[in-house]
């Protein structure tokens, strides 16, 4: 089931304070359907925001722990010469 406009609005409102004060430090794929943004706040706090497009379970939310990275970069990253992201920064 996909998220409704109302559900997306509620999730964005809930995370507004954290998101407004943060910037994207890194982006990584966990699998074919899951993208994780590593966010940094002005206070140097690290946040991880997960987006999943898996059929019937579309979701996005903060996760508490650093996610595992893929063993190899996805084709679009490899084509641009990017290295595998391991969130070590």
DRENPA-3360 file (N, C-alpha, C; in nm, 2 decimals, always signed):
BEGIN
1 = XXXXXXXX = +0.08/-0.12/+0.00/+0.00/+0.00/+0.00/+0.09/+0.12/+0.00 ~ +0.06/+0.22/-0.09/+0.14/+0.34/-0.09/+0.09/+0.44/+0.01 ~ +0.18/+0.53/+0.04/+0.14/+0.64/+0.14/+0.05/+0.74/+0.08 ~ -0.05/+0.79/+0.15/-0.14/+0.89/+0.10/-0.07/+1.03/+0.12 ~ -0.13/+1.13/+0.05/-0.08/+1.26/+0.07/-0.08/+1.31/+0.21 ~ -0.19/+1.27/+0.28/-0.20/+1.31/+0.42/-0.10/+1.24/+0.51 ~ -0.07/+1.12/+0.48/+0.04/+1.04/+0.56/+0.17/+1.10/+0.54 ~ +0.20/+1.14/+0.41/+0.33/+1.20/+0.38/+0.34/+1.33/+0.45;
9 = XXXXXXXX = +0.24/+1.41/+0.44/+0.24/+1.54/+0.51/+0.26/+1.53/+0.66 ~ +0.20/+1.43/+0.72/+0.21/+1.41/+0.87/+0.36/+1.37/+0.90 ~ +0.42/+1.28/+0.82/+0.56/+1.24/+0.84/+0.65/+1.36/+0.82 ~ +0.63/+1.44/+0.72/+0.72/+1.55/+0.70/+0.70/+1.65/+0.82 ~ +0.58/+1.67/+0.86/+0.56/+1.77/+0.98/+0.63/+1.71/+1.10 ~ +0.63/+1.58/+1.12/+0.69/+1.52/+1.24/+0.84/+1.54/+1.24 ~ +0.90/+1.53/+1.12/+1.05/+1.54/+1.11/+1.10/+1.68/+1.07 ~ +1.01/+1.78/+1.06/+1.04/+1.91/+1.01/+1.16/+1.97/+1.08;
17 = XXXXXXXX = +1.16/+1.97/+1.21/+1.27/+2.04/+1.29/+1.40/+1.98/+1.26 ~ +1.41/+1.84/+1.25/+1.54/+1.78/+1.22/+1.58/+1.80/+1.08 ~ +1.48/+1.80/+0.98/+1.52/+1.82/+0.84/+1.56/+1.96/+0.81 ~ +1.49/+2.06/+0.87/+1.52/+2.20/+0.83/+1.67/+2.24/+0.87 ~ +1.72/+2.18/+0.97/+1.85/+2.21/+1.02/+1.96/+2.11/+0.98 ~ +1.93/+2.03/+0.88/+2.03/+1.93/+0.83/+2.06/+1.94/+0.69 ~ +2.17/+1.88/+0.65/+2.21/+1.87/+0.51/+2.25/+1.73/+0.48 ~ +2.24/+1.69/+0.35/+2.27/+1.56/+0.31/+2.42/+1.54/+0.30;
25 = XXXXXXXX = +2.48/+1.45/+0.38/+2.62/+1.43/+0.38/+2.66/+1.31/+0.29 ~ +2.57/+1.22/+0.27/+2.60/+1.10/+0.20/+2.47/+1.03/+0.15 ~ +2.47/+0.96/+0.05/+2.36/+0.88/+0.00/+2.40/+0.74/-0.03 ~ +2.32/+0.64/+0.01/+2.36/+0.50/-0.02/+2.24/+0.42/-0.05 ~ +2.26/+0.32/-0.13/+2.15/+0.22/-0.15/+2.17/+0.10/-0.06 ~ +2.06/+0.05/+0.00/+2.07/-0.07/+0.08/+2.03/-0.19/+0.00 ~ +1.94/-0.17/-0.10/+1.90/-0.27/-0.19/+1.83/-0.21/-0.31 ~ +1.77/-0.29/-0.40/+1.71/-0.23/-0.52/+1.60/-0.13/-0.49;
33 = XXXXXXXX = +1.54/-0.13/-0.37/+1.43/-0.05/-0.34/+1.45/+0.05/-0.23 ~ +1.57/+0.05/-0.17/+1.59/+0.13/-0.05/+1.71/+0.22/-0.06 ~ +1.68/+0.35/-0.03/+1.78/+0.45/-0.04/+1.79/+0.51/+0.10 ~ +1.91/+0.54/+0.15/+1.93/+0.60/+0.28/+2.01/+0.73/+0.27 ~ +1.96/+0.84/+0.32/+2.03/+0.96/+0.33/+2.10/+0.98/+0.46 ~ +2.23/+1.01/+0.46/+2.30/+1.04/+0.59/+2.29/+1.19/+0.60 ~ +2.22/+1.24/+0.70/+2.20/+1.38/+0.73/+2.29/+1.43/+0.84 ~ +2.34/+1.55/+0.84/+2.41/+1.61/+0.95/+2.34/+1.74/+0.99;
41 = XXXXXXXX = +2.33/+1.76/+1.12/+2.27/+1.88/+1.17/+2.37/+1.98/+1.21 ~ +2.33/+2.10/+1.23/+2.42/+2.21/+1.27/+2.50/+2.17/+1.40 ~ +2.44/+2.09/+1.48/+2.50/+2.05/+1.61/+2.59/+1.92/+1.58 ~ +2.61/+1.89/+1.46/+2.69/+1.78/+1.41/+2.63/+1.64/+1.45 ~ +2.50/+1.64/+1.48/+2.43/+1.51/+1.50/+2.41/+1.44/+1.37 ~ +2.42/+1.31/+1.37/+2.41/+1.23/+1.24/+2.27/+1.17/+1.25 ~ +2.19/+1.18/+1.14/+2.06/+1.12/+1.13/+2.06/+1.04/+1.00 ~ +1.99/+0.93/+1.00/+1.97/+0.85/+0.88/+1.83/+0.84/+0.84;
49 = XXXXXXXX = +1.79/+0.88/+0.72/+1.66/+0.89/+0.67/+1.64/+0.78/+0.56 ~ +1.56/+0.68/+0.58/+1.54/+0.57/+0.49/+1.42/+0.60/+0.40 ~ +1.43/+0.57/+0.27/+1.32/+0.58/+0.17/+1.31/+0.44/+0.11 ~ +1.19/+0.38/+0.11/+1.17/+0.25/+0.05/+1.06/+0.26/-0.06 ~ +1.09/+0.21/-0.18/+0.99/+0.20/-0.28/+0.94/+0.06/-0.31 ~ +0.97/-0.03/-0.21/+0.93/-0.17/-0.23/+0.78/-0.17/-0.25 ~ +0.73/-0.25/-0.35/+0.59/-0.26/-0.38/+0.51/-0.30/-0.25 ~ +0.40/-0.23/-0.23/+0.31/-0.25/-0.12/+0.36/-0.21/+0.02;
57 = XXXXXXXX = +0.48/-0.17/+0.03/+0.53/-0.13/+0.16/+0.62/+0.00/+0.15 ~ +0.57/+0.09/+0.06/+0.63/+0.22/+0.04/+0.64/+0.29/+0.18 ~ +0.76/+0.34/+0.21/+0.77/+0.41/+0.34/+0.89/+0.50/+0.34 ~ +0.90/+0.59/+0.44/+1.02/+0.67/+0.47/+1.01/+0.70/+0.62 ~ +1.13/+0.69/+0.68/+1.14/+0.72/+0.83/+1.28/+0.73/+0.87 ~ +1.31/+0.78/+0.98/+1.44/+0.79/+1.04/+1.48/+0.65/+1.09 ~ +1.60/+0.61/+1.08/+1.65/+0.49/+1.14/+1.76/+0.52/+1.24 ~ +1.78/+0.44/+1.34/+1.87/+0.47/+1.45/+2.02/+0.44/+1.42;
65 = XXXXXXXX = +2.04/+0.33/+1.35/+2.18/+0.29/+1.33/+2.23/+0.31/+1.19 ~ +2.36/+0.32/+1.18/+2.42/+0.33/+1.05/+2.39/+0.21/+0.96 ~ +2.33/+0.23/+0.84/+2.30/+0.11/+0.76/+2.42/+0.05/+0.70 ~ +2.40/-0.08/+0.66/+2.51/-0.14/+0.59/+2.51/-0.09/+0.45 ~ +2.63/-0.09/+0.38/+2.64/-0.05/+0.25/+2.64/-0.17/+0.16 ~ +2.61/-0.15/+0.03/+2.62/-0.25/-0.07/+2.76/-0.29/-0.09 ~ +2.80/-0.42/-0.12/+2.94/-0.46/-0.14/+3.00/-0.39/-0.27 ~ +2.91/-0.36/-0.36/+2.96/-0.29/-0.49/+2.87/-0.17/-0.51;
73 = XXXXXXXX = +2.92/-0.07/-0.57/+2.83/+0.05/-0.60/+2.73/+0.01/-0.71 ~ +2.62/+0.08/-0.71/+2.52/+0.05/-0.81/+2.57/+0.10/-0.95 ~ +2.51/+0.05/-1.06/+2.57/+0.09/-1.19/+2.57/+0.24/-1.21 ~ +2.47/+0.32/-1.17/+2.48/+0.46/-1.19/+2.59/+0.53/-1.12 ~ +2.63/+0.48/-1.00/+2.74/+0.53/-0.93/+2.88/+0.49/-0.99 ~ +2.88/+0.36/-1.03/+3.01/+0.31/-1.08/+3.04/+0.38/-1.22 ~ +2.93/+0.42/-1.29/+2.95/+0.49/-1.42/+3.01/+0.62/-1.40 ~ +2.98/+0.68/-1.28/+3.04/+0.82/-1.26/+3.17/+0.81/-1.18;
81 = XXXXXXXX = +3.22/+0.69/-1.15/+3.35/+0.68/-1.09/+3.34/+0.70/-0.94 ~ +3.23/+0.69/-0.88/+3.21/+0.70/-0.73/+3.26/+0.57/-0.66 ~ +3.31/+0.58/-0.55/+3.35/+0.47/-0.47/+3.23/+0.42/-0.39 ~ +3.24/+0.30/-0.33/+3.14/+0.24/-0.25/+3.13/+0.33/-0.12 ~ +3.00/+0.36/-0.08/+2.98/+0.44/+0.04/+2.98/+0.34/+0.16 ~ +3.06/+0.37/+0.26/+3.06/+0.29/+0.38/+3.03/+0.38/+0.50 ~ +2.98/+0.50/+0.48/+2.94/+0.59/+0.59/+3.06/+0.62/+0.69 ~ +3.18/+0.60/+0.64/+3.29/+0.62/+0.73/+3.33/+0.77/+0.76;
89 = X = +3.27/+0.86/+0.69/+3.30/+1.00/+0.71/+3.22/+1.06/+0.82;
% end
